[in-house]
Structure formats: structure tokens, C-alpha cells
């Protein structure tokens, strides 16, 4: 069932099974995203659960949300930043955001064809990317978000996202071609 079908069933019918399906569809990626900010799995899970609770509680007005995926990412990003702001007076540094290993290659048939050596080279190249560049690359390539959606989620201009993605792709190309 598509996200739109889940939303329709939740909004119109108050369908708890559709809500569970929506949760299962989005929770793993959102959890990783929250964890990349917080470095604490328990708090990340709590923030994601709170976001879905907000969706359930406001289910009658779900029609107002044009893109649920972007809405959830922004909701979770803001909740993570609020949590960090409330628990620490220390300024958030980009380095701290990427100390957690946010980028992971998911296992699917196409990745199984990649040799172990190539996979290691890709992972090493991604880990060498600057923090923001790595986050943007991961959101576009793994989470399947568009550059415009990433810009909206991170509060950046589209031009910045495109530039960071271009840098990431260039550095990966250089690493894989041995330049």
C-alpha cells in the first residue's frame, strides 16, 4: 500500500492498521536520521514515536500535508535540535552530527554484485566526505529524497544541496577511479 493510501485510510477511516503500516514503512529511516543528530538510540526512537503520535493525533488534518516524508524529516530534525538545545548549552557542531555512522549501504541484489573491495572503497570514500556533504549524499542516495526535499529538511538552499551533492559525487568518482 502506498503512503498516500495509508494517509487516506488513516484520515478518513481512523484505520489503525494503516497507521501501523505507515509507521513500519518510514520508521527505520527516520530512526537512523534522528540517531545521526543525537547519537542516542533510545532518545532517537522516542522522538520518532512522538512524531508518529503527532500524526495520529492530527489525523483529521493530514490532507494539509503535501509531502508526508518531508514533513516527518523536518518534524524529527526540529525535535532533535530542540532536544539537544534543552539538554546541552553547548553549540551543535557538524562534526558531532557525523560521528555517528549515518551512511550505510543497504543490502539489495544490486549491492550483492559489487565486489567487497569496491564496497570498501565506496564506504571509505563516503566516510572521508565532509560532514554536511556526507549527510546530504546519504539522504539523496539512500533515503531517496530529492535535492529540493533535502534542502527543505535541512533548511538549506537548493543550490547548496546541489553543490554538496556534486562534491560528494566527484570525490566518490575520484576514489573509485584511483585519482
MODELLER restraints for C-alpha pairs under 7 A, 6 or more apart:
rsr = mdl.restraints
at = mdl.atoms
rsr.add(forms.Gaussian(group=physical.xy_distance, feature=features.Distance(at['CA:3:A'], at['CA:22:A']), mean=6.58, stdev=0.5))
rsr.add(forms.Gaussian(group=physical.xy_distance, feature=features.Distance(at['CA:6:A'], at['CA:18:A']), mean=5.04, stdev=0.5))
rsr.add(forms.Gaussian(group=physical.xy_distance, feature=features.Distance(at['CA:6:A'], at['CA:19:A']), mean=6.64, stdev=0.5))
rsr.add(forms.Gaussian(group=physical.xy_distance, feature=features.Distance(at['CA:6:A'], at['CA:22:A']), mean=6.10, stdev=0.5))
rsr.add(forms.Gaussian(group=physical.xy_distance, feature=features.Distance(at['CA:9:A'], at['CA:15:A']), mean=5.60, stdev=0.5))
rsr.add(forms.Gaussian(group=physical.xy_distance, feature=features.Distance(at['CA:9:A'], at['CA:18:A']), mean=6.29, stdev=0.5))
rsr.add(forms.Gaussian(group=physical.xy_distance, feature=features.Distance(at['CA:10:A'], at['CA:16:A']), mean=6.92, stdev=0.5))
rsr.add(forms.Gaussian(group=physical.xy_distance, feature=features.Distance(at['CA:10:A'], at['CA:18:A']), mean=6.07, stdev=0.5))
rsr.add(forms.Gaussian(group=physical.xy_distance, feature=features.Distance(at['CA:10:A'], at['CA:19:A']), mean=6.06, stdev=0.5))
rsr.add(forms.Gaussian(group=physical.xy_distance, feature=features.Distance(at['CA:10:A'], at['CA:59:A']), mean=6.48, stdev=0.5))
rsr.add(forms.Gaussian(group=physical.xy_distance, feature=features.Distance(at['CA:11:A'], at['CA:59:A']), mean=5.03, stdev=0.5))
rsr.add(forms.Gaussian(group=physical.xy_distance, feature=features.Distance(at['CA:11:A'], at['CA:60:A']), mean=5.18, stdev=0.5))
rsr.add(forms.Gaussian(group=physical.xy_distance, feature=features.Distance(at['CA:11:A'], at['CA:62:A']), mean=6.37, stdev=0.5))
rsr.add(forms.Gaussian(group=physical.xy_distance, feature=features.Distance(at['CA:29:A'], at['CA:143:A']), mean=6.95, stdev=0.5))
rsr.add(forms.Gaussian(group=physical.xy_distance, feature=features.Distance(at['CA:30:A'], at['CA:48:A']), mean=6.65, stdev=0.5))
rsr.add(forms.Gaussian(group=physical.xy_distance, feature=features.Distance(at['CA:30:A'], at['CA:73:A']), mean=6.85, stdev=0.5))
rsr.add(forms.Gaussian(group=physical.xy_distance, feature=features.Distance(at['CA:31:A'], at['CA:44:A']), mean=6.01, stdev=0.5))
rsr.add(forms.Gaussian(group=physical.xy_distance, feature=features.Distance(at['CA:31:A'], at['CA:45:A']), mean=5.95, stdev=0.5))
rsr.add(forms.Gaussian(group=physical.xy_distance, feature=features.Distance(at['CA:31:A'], at['CA:48:A']), mean=6.23, stdev=0.5))
rsr.add(forms.Gaussian(group=physical.xy_distance, feature=features.Distance(at['CA:32:A'], at['CA:102:A']), mean=6.61, stdev=0.5))
rsr.add(forms.Gaussian(group=physical.xy_distance, feature=features.Distance(at['CA:34:A'], at['CA:44:A']), mean=5.02, stdev=0.5))
rsr.add(forms.Gaussian(group=physical.xy_distance, feature=features.Distance(at['CA:34:A'], at['CA:76:A']), mean=6.49, stdev=0.5))
rsr.add(forms.Gaussian(group=physical.xy_distance, feature=features.Distance(at['CA:34:A'], at['CA:77:A']), mean=6.87, stdev=0.5))
rsr.add(forms.Gaussian(group=physical.xy_distance, feature=features.Distance(at['CA:34:A'], at['CA:80:A']), mean=6.52, stdev=0.5))
rsr.add(forms.Gaussian(group=physical.xy_distance, feature=features.Distance(at['CA:35:A'], at['CA:41:A']), mean=5.84, stdev=0.5))
rsr.add(forms.Gaussian(group=physical.xy_distance, feature=features.Distance(at['CA:35:A'], at['CA:44:A']), mean=5.19, stdev=0.5))
rsr.add(forms.Gaussian(group=physical.xy_distance, feature=features.Distance(at['CA:36:A'], at['CA:97:A']), mean=5.78, stdev=0.5))
rsr.add(forms.Gaussian(group=physical.xy_distance, feature=features.Distance(at['CA:36:A'], at['CA:98:A']), mean=6.51, stdev=0.5))
rsr.add(forms.Gaussian(group=physical.xy_distance, feature=features.Distance(at['CA:36:A'], at['CA:100:A']), mean=5.58, stdev=0.5))
rsr.add(forms.Gaussian(group=physical.xy_distance, feature=features.Distance(at['CA:36:A'], at['CA:102:A']), mean=5.61, stdev=0.5))
rsr.add(forms.Gaussian(group=physical.xy_distance, feature=features.Distance(at['CA:37:A'], at['CA:80:A']), mean=6.51, stdev=0.5))
rsr.add(forms.Gaussian(group=physical.xy_distance, feature=features.Distance(at['CA:37:A'], at['CA:97:A']), mean=5.08, stdev=0.5))
rsr.add(forms.Gaussian(group=physical.xy_distance, feature=features.Distance(at['CA:38:A'], at['CA:44:A']), mean=6.68, stdev=0.5))
rsr.add(forms.Gaussian(group=physical.xy_distance, feature=features.Distance(at['CA:38:A'], at['CA:80:A']), mean=6.74, stdev=0.5))
rsr.add(forms.Gaussian(group=physical.xy_distance, feature=features.Distance(at['CA:39:A'], at['CA:100:A']), mean=6.13, stdev=0.5))
rsr.add(forms.Gaussian(group=physical.xy_distance, feature=features.Distance(at['CA:47:A'], at['CA:76:A']), mean=6.65, stdev=0.5))
rsr.add(forms.Gaussian(group=physical.xy_distance, feature=features.Distance(at['CA:47:A'], at['CA:79:A']), mean=6.70, stdev=0.5))
rsr.add(forms.Gaussian(group=physical.xy_distance, feature=features.Distance(at['CA:48:A'], at['CA:76:A']), mean=6.55, stdev=0.5))
rsr.add(forms.Gaussian(group=physical.xy_distance, feature=features.Distance(at['CA:51:A'], at['CA:72:A']), mean=6.99, stdev=0.5))
rsr.add(forms.Gaussian(group=physical.xy_distance, feature=features.Distance(at['CA:51:A'], at['CA:75:A']), mean=6.75, stdev=0.5))
rsr.add(forms.Gaussian(group=physical.xy_distance, feature=features.Distance(at['CA:51:A'], at['CA:76:A']), mean=6.70, stdev=0.5))
rsr.add(forms.Gaussian(group=physical.xy_distance, feature=features.Distance(at['CA:70:A'], at['CA:149:A']), mean=6.13, stdev=0.5))
rsr.add(forms.Gaussian(group=physical.xy_distance, feature=features.Distance(at['CA:70:A'], at['CA:153:A']), mean=6.38, stdev=0.5))
rsr.add(forms.Gaussian(group=physical.xy_distance, feature=features.Distance(at['CA:73:A'], at['CA:153:A']), mean=6.09, stdev=0.5))
rsr.add(forms.Gaussian(group=physical.xy_distance, feature=features.Distance(at['CA:74:A'], at['CA:153:A']), mean=4.90, stdev=0.5))
rsr.add(forms.Gaussian(group=physical.xy_distance, feature=features.Distance(at['CA:94:A'], at['CA:131:A']), mean=6.06, stdev=0.5))
rsr.add(forms.Gaussian(group=physical.xy_distance, feature=features.Distance(at['CA:94:A'], at['CA:132:A']), mean=6.96, stdev=0.5))
rsr.add(forms.Gaussian(group=physical.xy_distance, feature=features.Distance(at['CA:95:A'], at['CA:131:A']), mean=6.18, stdev=0.5))
rsr.add(forms.Gaussian(group=physical.xy_distance, feature=features.Distance(at['CA:98:A'], at['CA:131:A']), mean=5.59, stdev=0.5))
rsr.add(forms.Gaussian(group=physical.xy_distance, feature=features.Distance(at['CA:103:A'], at['CA:138:A']), mean=5.71, stdev=0.5))
rsr.add(forms.Gaussian(group=physical.xy_distance, feature=features.Distance(at['CA:121:A'], at['CA:176:A']), mean=6.72, stdev=0.5))
rsr.add(forms.Gaussian(group=physical.xy_distance, feature=features.Distance(at['CA:122:A'], at['CA:172:A']), mean=6.84, stdev=0.5))
rsr.add(forms.Gaussian(group=physical.xy_distance, feature=features.Distance(at['CA:125:A'], at['CA:172:A']), mean=5.75, stdev=0.5))
rsr.add(forms.Gaussian(group=physical.xy_distance, feature=features.Distance(at['CA:125:A'], at['CA:175:A']), mean=6.09, stdev=0.5))
rsr.add(forms.Gaussian(group=physical.xy_distance, feature=features.Distance(at['CA:126:A'], at['CA:134:A']), mean=6.45, stdev=0.5))
rsr.add(forms.Gaussian(group=physical.xy_distance, feature=features.Distance(at['CA:126:A'], at['CA:172:A']), mean=6.97, stdev=0.5))
rsr.add(forms.Gaussian(group=physical.xy_distance, feature=features.Distance(at['CA:129:A'], at['CA:168:A']), mean=6.64, stdev=0.5))
rsr.add(forms.Gaussian(group=physical.xy_distance, feature=features.Distance(at['CA:133:A'], at['CA:164:A']), mean=5.16, stdev=0.5))
rsr.add(forms.Gaussian(group=physical.xy_distance, feature=features.Distance(at['CA:133:A'], at['CA:165:A']), mean=6.60, stdev=0.5))
rsr.add(forms.Gaussian(group=physical.xy_distance, feature=features.Distance(at['CA:133:A'], at['CA:168:A']), mean=6.19, stdev=0.5))
rsr.add(forms.Gaussian(group=physical.xy_distance, feature=features.Distance(at['CA:136:A'], at['CA:150:A']), mean=6.98, stdev=0.5))
rsr.add(forms.Gaussian(group=physical.xy_distance, feature=features.Distance(at['CA:136:A'], at['CA:161:A']), mean=6.87, stdev=0.5))
rsr.add(forms.Gaussian(group=physical.xy_distance, feature=features.Distance(at['CA:136:A'], at['CA:165:A']), mean=6.59, stdev=0.5))
rsr.add(forms.Gaussian(group=physical.xy_distance, feature=features.Distance(at['CA:137:A'], at['CA:165:A']), mean=5.75, stdev=0.5))
rsr.add(forms.Gaussian(group=physical.xy_distance, feature=features.Distance(at['CA:137:A'], at['CA:168:A']), mean=6.54, stdev=0.5))
rsr.add(forms.Gaussian(group=physical.xy_distance, feature=features.Distance(at['CA:139:A'], at['CA:145:A']), mean=5.97, stdev=0.5))
rsr.add(forms.Gaussian(group=physical.xy_distance, feature=features.Distance(at['CA:139:A'], at['CA:150:A']), mean=6.91, stdev=0.5))
rsr.add(forms.Gaussian(group=physical.xy_distance, feature=features.Distance(at['CA:140:A'], at['CA:146:A']), mean=5.99, stdev=0.5))
rsr.add(forms.Gaussian(group=physical.xy_distance, feature=features.Distance(at['CA:140:A'], at['CA:147:A']), mean=6.63, stdev=0.5))
rsr.add(forms.Gaussian(group=physical.xy_distance, feature=features.Distance(at['CA:147:A'], at['CA:158:A']), mean=6.63, stdev=0.5))
rsr.add(forms.Gaussian(group=physical.xy_distance, feature=features.Distance(at['CA:147:A'], at['CA:161:A']), mean=6.19, stdev=0.5))
rsr.add(forms.Gaussian(group=physical.xy_distance, feature=features.Distance(at['CA:147:A'], at['CA:162:A']), mean=6.67, stdev=0.5))
rsr.add(forms.Gaussian(group=physical.xy_distance, feature=features.Distance(at['CA:148:A'], at['CA:158:A']), mean=5.84, stdev=0.5))
rsr.add(forms.Gaussian(group=physical.xy_distance, feature=features.Distance(at['CA:151:A'], at['CA:157:A']), mean=5.66, stdev=0.5))
rsr.add(forms.Gaussian(group=physical.xy_distance, feature=features.Distance(at['CA:151:A'], at['CA:158:A']), mean=5.44, stdev=0.5))
rsr.add(forms.Gaussian(group=physical.xy_distance, feature=features.Distance(at['CA:151:A'], at['CA:161:A']), mean=6.08, stdev=0.5))
